[in-house]
Amino acid sequence: MENISKETKAGLDAAEENRKAVKGKEILVVGMGRSGVASARTLHELGAKVTCQDSKTRDKIDPKLVTWLEKENIPYIFGASPDNVGQYDTIVLSPGVASDLEFLCTARDMGVEVIGELEMAYRLSKGTYVGITGTNGKTTTTTLVGNIFRNADRNTAVVGNIGVAVMSRALESTDDEWMIAEVSSFQLETTETFRPHISAVLNLTPDHLNRHKTMERYGEAKAAVFKNQTEDDFLVINCDSREAMELPEKYGCRAKIVPFSRKKELEYGACLYNDRLVFRDSNGKIRDFCGKDELKIIGDHNIENALAAAAIGFCAGISPEIIGETIKAFPGVEHRIEYCGNVDGVKFYNDSKGTNTDAAIIAINAIRENIILIAGGDGKAQDFTEFAKRLNGPVKHLILLGRDGKIIGDAAEKAGFTSIFYEKDMNCCVRKAVELAEAGDNVLLSPACASWDMYDNYEQRGDHFKDCVNQLLK
């Protein structure tokens, strides 16, 4: 099905011109996390006059970064907002930076271009993009798609919200390279020309409402993944998700829509047929990938992730045999219902990437029973009512930590769940879980919250949980 148009190739050729155009431009890079540092380094290498800004004070910035900035004579503004934003030609935002900050609004009013790291990277890249978004399942699907493309001997880079800044790969990309990008709503809301050849919307449930305020604005940000696509491109979308399916109808989509479904057989698209993952093409011919019982990754949600990845691979012209063998061999990703060990008949699972209620519910459904759940953190203004209702039955005990642990506990009590414990840190949570557990139980870290109140990111939180478990295994 792969068919890259002349228009797409023209876009690839434009990368060289965009790289030249950056030279000498005054560019402010906002946010000195992974993406911001990659943006600063790449733009400086291209000859831009870069200034770096972060709301953190200098003493909280990585000393190695400060040393590099001073060595390269790159000005920086730490712990304050820039005074004269009108001096910049372009402002490049890291994904974690809210796009409605006062100085950014002032910059826009003055005619300064304000874009995100993903948009700038896209302009500078020569590769062909696959853009994968959704509330849950992005990292698993993106990793699996990357494996499929590599096994098909495609020149492949896996980038984006998965932990590798897109800008870090922009200058290395080549015309024949596939940039498999996990893209978040934070990244998409600051795009203008970003156009993946294959986009995917895996699902859409409430998340990040503290940033986007409403589900409508959240959905609009997600829809940006396909807004610039043409008839030569593909949109892979979960037709079991009503909210996801409303996006192309509401915001318009010119790409060829390729549905996938775990719940029903499709006349066209990726689905289950006699308990096998298949693709039915436009002529009704069935292309078989593998049986659902051959997957190593557990849970219905991972069947959906595998179907989405298979559909993306098929749209790129990769053979069903390669797709199927890759899916069967895939062990899953770190921090997503990751098995961590068995202590006296008690199994431990790290689902630190479960940063919202829907993701945590998915993990609970995958483990099914005898769960001692560790949850809590930065709740991101979520409503925990539905999450609390899902505890009764599969969850035996609930151990809470973090800033919004009490909010979850109150919701659980209202739902009739009473076995609730509050602990001050991860070590205490794991010790309490061991105290409560019996042989046959499953200790599951699935916080239903972001990690930012106690950790830098969900990876750090998951690693801490695993360290605590490893101490038990010694």
Secondary structure by P-SEA (a helix, b strand, c coil): cccccaaaaaaaaaaaaaaaaacccbbbbccccaaaaaaaaaaaaaccbbbbbbccccccccaaaaaaaaaacccccccccccccccccbbbbccccccccaaaaaaaaabbbbbcaaaaaaaaccbbbbbbbcccaaaaaaaaaaaaaaaaccccccccccccccccccccccccccccccccaaaaaacccccccbbbbcccccccccccccaaaaaaaaacccccccccbbbbbccccccccccccccccccbbbbbbcccccccccccccccccccccccbbbbcccccccccccaaaaaaaaaaaaaaaaacccaaaaaaaaaaccccccccccccccccbbbbbccccccaaaaaaaaaaaccccccccccccccccaaaaaaaccccccbbbbbccaaaaaaaaaaaacccbbbbbccaaaaaaaaaaaccccbbbbcccccccccccccaaaaaaaaaaaaaaaac
